[in-house]
């Protein structure tokens, strides 16, 4: 592919016009349009607002061999069909390794033959350096998505490397021939070497990413440097293997997919890429790709943040798990991107791209955010922290009735959804608390309402409610992610026997442990769960099989849910988009669902 049409060349080897810069730094940099593709579905496309195109004459500065040109603001994406993957600007070595079939000619393989429909669509967008927010990842398609962003990251790093090596060779040749290099300017680098940052939650995710990078980059004879050390530090721990043998309880598939292997959440590793080698544990300023957990990056940021100043491709994988860990750490990384470096780190400033020296790197950075649930926090990060001139694509599909999780409630259970009024998102926590303590909680003083589990997604809400129940002298137990195992077993037993009438249960505890809580007669969702599948999981714990034999089958079980207009996404994922819209706009504040039963 000629450099004039290569997406890498078009995105990174041109300067930014003043009018485009003005647009991107304005309060409303983007205009939105919608588009539908077959695998991704409905996409909201953000493109830079129309730039005033008074023909700005490009200055005819010699930049290597090309005349300097300005970057072109993003336009509506078009899905190409029937074109070899090589012609997308993908290195032939990567195409060959992507094609696992023996004896096939990868130079003519079309993108559709080498990639699944979902991969083809995501790759087409990523390859044009657009930002992507895809909130429909799951344990079945996560490997496909990982393949795409690893392919894109390696392709990016290899093109950058080739450009630097080519220019090095030219400079060397000039010197050997005694030519002056004063007039020659090769601007092909950032302020520091790391170009790709992949943020992932757990060490087991890092193993999958490194294995994917290796399978795409290395032919059979290729080599991974420091491989043994990597598996020793990132592979399964010995007690993990013992755990497998002693495993009694059943856990859902999605839980197993996340928590199998090394689940340590503090790590960082630098990787340098050469043609036939992948060097793990490269020093951060000698690495091309950095893989880190938010905690692993944050502990380093206290002393040094220069390694984040030239990130060109930023991937956030399994964003929903990062949200469960500590979202602050993720925001902290974003606040430290593209800051003025404190040291030079052996950089030849004569070869740093002008847009990087001018401090425009944020407009060139691509953000790829993948999540299994639509999180308002991730959407805010995507819209506020990205000003990529190539535009942004947010996948936003409606939840059809067939995909709702409320359908998976198997027990016969009346579910009352209570809408409470609140004027702003900031005010909603207070309004929820007052509504709950005044309207809902007093009903649970009644003797008939024993064995009530109150599910609370936010830890702050949990603390506030716990303090209130103490003050009002309720008979209640508490189970959160910080409760020691012994205490947890004790409170579960007391709740099961009816000695504790109420049990406060946090979402994080459920996320990390997926406990089968027994003896629940009534469940209250103080707020809807972040993960829609938790809703039926908890409702189905009201089955007879999980009850104390003494209390079986009086049929008076209930489920109560609190929601407001600011829970729209969570509500849609559980009851479906159309029904959620009706429940949010209807005059009636209470909606009743009855599930199960013959």
Long-range contacts (C-beta under 8 A, 24 or more apart in sequence): 1-86, 1-87, 1-88, 1-89, 3-66, 5-89, 6-89, 6-159, 7-88, 7-89, 7-127, 7-128, 7-129, 8-89, 8-129, 8-155, 8-156, 8-159, 8-160, 10-71, 10-72, 11-71, 11-128, 11-129, 11-364, 11-390, 12-160, 12-312, 12-353, 12-364, 13-63, 13-66, 13-188, 13-353, 14-68, 14-69, 14-70, 14-71, 15-68, 15-69, 15-70, 15-71, 15-354, 15-355, 16-70, 16-71, 16-355, 16-360, 16-363, 16-389, 17-51, 17-56, 17-70, 17-71, 18-56, 19-51, 19-52, 19-53, 19-54, 19-56, 20-48, 20-51, 20-70, 20-71, 20-73, 20-389, 21-360, 21-363, 23-48, 23-49, 23-51, 23-73, 24-48, 24-363, 24-387, 24-389, 25-387, 29-387, 30-391, 30-392, 33-76, 35-76, 35-77, 37-79, 37-121, 38-117, 38-121, 39-116, 39-117, 39-118, 39-120, 39-121, 40-118, 40-121, 40-122, 40-134, 40-395, 41-395, 41-397, 42-395, 42-396, 42-397, 42-398, 43-393, 43-394, 43-395, 43-396, 44-393, 44-394, 44-396, 45-76, 45-77, 45-391, 45-392, 45-393, 46-383, 46-391, 46-392, 46-393, 46-394, 47-73, 47-74, 47-75, 47-76, 47-391, 48-73, 48-74, 48-389, 48-391, 62-183, 62-185, 63-185, 63-187, 64-167, 64-184, 64-185, 64-186, 64-187, 64-188, 71-389, 73-389, 73-390, 73-391, 74-128, 74-130, 74-388, 74-389, 74-390, 74-391, 75-391, 77-124, 77-125, 77-128, 77-130, 77-393, 79-120, 79-121, 79-124, 80-111, 80-124, 81-112, 82-110, 82-112, 83-110, 83-111, 84-108, 84-109, 84-110, 84-111, 85-109, 85-110, 85-111, 85-114, 85-115, 88-123, 88-124, 88-127, 89-127, 89-155, 89-159, 90-127, 90-151, 90-155, 91-154, 91-155, 91-158, 91-159, 93-158, 93-217, 93-219, 93-275, 94-151, 94-154, 94-155, 94-158, 94-216, 94-217, 96-219, 97-215, 97-216, 97-217, 97-218, 97-219, 98-147, 98-151, 98-216, 115-148, 116-144, 118-144, 118-145, 119-144, 119-145, 119-147, 119-148, 122-148, 123-148, 123-151, 123-152, 125-393, 126-152, 126-366, 126-368, 127-152, 127-155, 128-390, 129-366, 129-388, 129-390, 130-366, 130-388, 130-390, 130-391, 130-392, 130-393, 131-366, 131-367, 131-368, 131-369, 131-382, 131-386, 131-388, 131-390, 131-391, 131-392, 131-393, 132-367, 132-368, 132-369, 132-392, 132-393, 132-395, 133-367, 133-369, 133-371, 133-378, 133-379, 133-382, 133-392, 133-393, 133-394, 133-395, 134-369, 134-370, 134-371, 134-395, 135-370, 135-371, 135-372, 135-373, 135-374, 135-375, 135-378, 135-379, 135-395, 136-372, 136-395, 136-397, 137-318, 137-370, 137-371, 137-372, 138-254, 138-372, 139-253, 139-254, 139-257, 139-258, 142-257, 142-318, 143-208, 145-317, 145-370, 146-208, 146-209, 146-212, 146-317, 147-212, 147-216, 149-198, 149-315, 149-317, 149-368, 149-370, 150-209, 150-212, 150-213, 150-216, 151-216, 152-313, 152-368, 153-196, 153-198, 153-213, 153-289, 153-313, 153-315, 154-213, 154-216, 154-217, 154-273, 156-195, 156-196, 156-312, 156-313, 157-195, 157-196, 157-273, 157-288, 157-289, 158-273, 160-188, 160-195, 160-288, 160-312, 161-273, 161-274, 161-288, 163-188, 164-188, 164-189, 167-351, 185-350, 186-351, 187-351, 187-352, 187-353, 187-354, 188-351, 188-353, 189-310, 189-347, 189-348, 189-351, 189-352, 189-353, 189-356, 190-309, 190-310, 190-312, 190-352, 190-353, 190-356, 190-361, 191-306, 191-309, 191-310, 191-341, 191-345, 191-347, 191-352, 191-356, 191-357, 192-285, 192-306, 192-307, 192-309, 192-310, 192-341, 192-345, 192-347, 193-285, 193-286, 193-287, 193-288, 193-310, 193-345, 194-270, 194-284, 194-285, 194-287, 194-288, 194-289, 194-290, 194-307, 194-308, 194-310, 194-311, 195-288, 195-289, 195-310, 195-311, 195-312, 195-313, 196-288, 196-289, 196-290, 196-311, 196-312, 196-313, 196-314, 196-315, 197-289, 197-290, 197-292, 197-308, 197-311, 197-313, 197-314, 197-315, 197-333, 198-289, 198-290, 198-291, 198-292, 198-315, 198-317, 199-292, 199-293, 199-294, 199-297, 199-314, 199-315, 199-316, 199-317, 199-322, 199-330, 199-333, 200-291, 200-292, 200-293, 200-317, 200-318, 201-265, 201-293, 201-294, 201-317, 201-318, 201-321, 201-322, 201-325, 202-258, 202-261, 202-262, 202-263, 202-264, 202-265, 202-293, 202-321, 203-233, 203-234, 203-261, 203-262, 203-263, 203-264, 203-265, 203-267, 203-293, 204-234, 204-259, 204-260, 204-261, 204-262, 204-263, 205-317, 205-318, 206-234, 206-267, 206-269, 206-291, 206-293, 207-231, 207-234, 207-235, 207-261, 207-262, 209-291, 209-317, 210-234, 210-269, 210-271, 210-278, 210-280, 210-291, 213-271, 213-278, 213-289, 214-278, 217-273, 217-278, 218-276, 218-277, 218-278, 219-276, 221-276, 222-276, 222-277, 222-278, 223-276, 223-277, 223-278, 224-277, 224-278, 224-279, 224-280, 225-277, 225-278, 225-279, 225-280, 226-279, 226-280, 226-281, 227-280, 229-280, 229-281, 230-269, 230-280, 230-281, 234-262, 234-267, 235-261, 235-262, 236-261, 236-262, 237-262, 249-516, 251-514, 252-514, 252-533, 252-537, 254-372, 254-533, 255-514, 258-318, 258-321, 259-512, 265-293, 265-295, 265-296, 265-325, 266-293, 266-295, 266-296, 266-299, 267-291, 267-292, 267-293, 267-296, 268-292, 268-293, 268-296, 268-297, 268-300, 285-345, 285-346, 293-325, 294-322, 294-325, 294-326, 294-329, 294-330, 294-332, 294-333, 295-325, 295-326, 295-329, 297-329, 297-332, 297-333, 298-329, 298-332, 298-333, 301-332, 301-333, 301-336, 304-342, 305-336, 305-339, 306-339, 306-341, 306-342, 306-343, 306-345, 308-333, 308-336, 308-337, 308-338, 308-339, 309-337, 309-338, 309-339, 309-340, 309-341, 309-361, 310-338, 310-356, 310-361, 311-337, 311-338, 311-361, 311-365, 312-361, 312-364, 312-365, 312-366, 313-365, 313-366, 313-368, 314-365, 314-366, 314-367, 314-368, 315-368, 315-370, 316-367, 316-368, 316-369, 316-370, 316-378, 317-370, 318-370, 318-371, 318-372, 319-369, 319-370, 319-371, 319-375, 319-378, 320-371, 320-372, 320-373, 320-375, 320-530, 320-531, 323-371, 323-375, 323-377, 323-378, 323-530, 324-507, 324-508, 324-511, 324-512, 324-530, 327-377, 330-381, 331-381, 334-381, 334-385, 337-361, 337-362, 337-365, 338-362, 338-365, 362-387, 363-387, 363-388, 363-389, 364-388, 364-389, 366-390, 367-392, 372-531, 373-530, 373-531, 373-532, 373-573, 374-569, 374-573, 375-530, 375-569, 376-569, 398-572, 398-577, 398-578, 399-572, 399-573, 399-576, 399-577, 399-580, 400-576, 400-577, 401-576, 401-578, 401-579, 403-576, 404-532, 404-573, 404-574, 404-575, 404-576, 404-579, 405-532, 405-533, 405-535, 405-536, 405-573, 405-574, 406-535, 406-536, 406-574, 406-575, 406-576, 406-593, 406-595, 407-595, 408-533, 408-536, 408-540, 409-535, 409-536, 409-539, 409-540, 409-595, 409-596, 410-536, 410-540, 410-543, 410-595, 410-596, 411-539, 411-540, 411-542, 411-543, 411-557, 411-595, 411-596, 412-555, 412-594, 412-595, 412-596, 412-597, 413-539, 413-542, 413-557, 413-558, 413-559, 413-594, 413-595, 413-596, 414-558, 414-559, 414-592, 414-593, 414-594, 415-539, 415-558, 415-559, 415-560, 415-561, 415-592, 415-593, 415-594, 415-595, 416-558, 416-559, 416-560, 416-561, 416-590, 416-591, 416-592, 417-561, 417-563, 417-575, 417-583, 417-590, 417-591, 417-592, 417-593, 418-560, 418-561, 418-562, 418-563, 418-589, 418-590, 419-563, 419-564, 419-583, 419-584, 419-589, 419-590, 419-591, 420-562, 420-563, 420-564, 420-589, 421-564, 422-564, 422-565, 422-566, 425-566, 428-564, 428-566, 429-458, 429-460, 429-461, 431-564, 432-461, 432-526, 432-527, 432-562, 432-564, 433-461, 433-464, 433-465, 433-468, 435-562, 436-465, 436-526, 436-562, 437-468, 440-524, 440-560, 440-562, 444-501, 444-502, 444-522, 444-524, 445-474, 448-556, 449-501, 449-521, 449-522, 450-498, 450-501, 450-521, 451-495, 451-498, 451-501, 451-519, 451-520, 451-521, 451-522, 451-551, 452-501, 452-502, 452-503, 452-520, 452-521, 452-522, 452-523, 452-524, 453-495, 453-502, 453-503, 453-505, 453-517, 453-520, 453-522, 453-523, 453-524, 453-538, 453-541, 454-502, 454-503, 454-504, 454-505, 454-524, 454-526, 455-505, 455-507, 455-510, 455-523, 455-524, 455-525, 455-526, 455-529, 455-534, 455-538, 456-504, 456-505, 456-506, 456-507, 456-526, 456-527, 457-506, 457-507, 457-526, 457-527, 457-528, 457-529, 457-530, 458-507, 458-527, 459-506, 459-508, 461-526, 461-527, 462-504, 462-506, 465-504, 465-526, 466-504, 469-502, 469-504, 474-501, 474-502, 475-500, 475-501, 475-502, 476-500, 476-501, 476-502, 476-503, 476-504, 477-502, 477-503, 477-504, 478-503, 478-504, 479-503, 479-504, 479-505, 479-506, 479-509, 479-515, 480-504, 480-505, 480-506, 480-508, 480-509, 481-506, 481-508, 481-509, 481-512, 483-509, 492-517, 492-518, 495-519, 496-548, 497-548, 498-548, 498-551, 507-534, 510-534, 510-537, 510-538, 516-541, 516-546, 517-541, 517-546, 518-546, 518-547, 518-548, 519-546, 519-547, 519-548, 519-551, 520-546, 521-547, 521-551, 521-556, 521-557, 522-557, 522-558, 522-559, 522-560, 523-558, 523-559, 523-560, 524-559, 524-560, 524-561, 524-562, 525-559, 525-560, 525-561, 525-562, 526-562, 527-562, 527-563, 527-567, 527-570, 528-561, 528-563, 528-567, 528-570, 528-571, 528-574, 529-570, 529-574, 530-570, 532-570, 532-573, 532-574, 535-574, 539-595
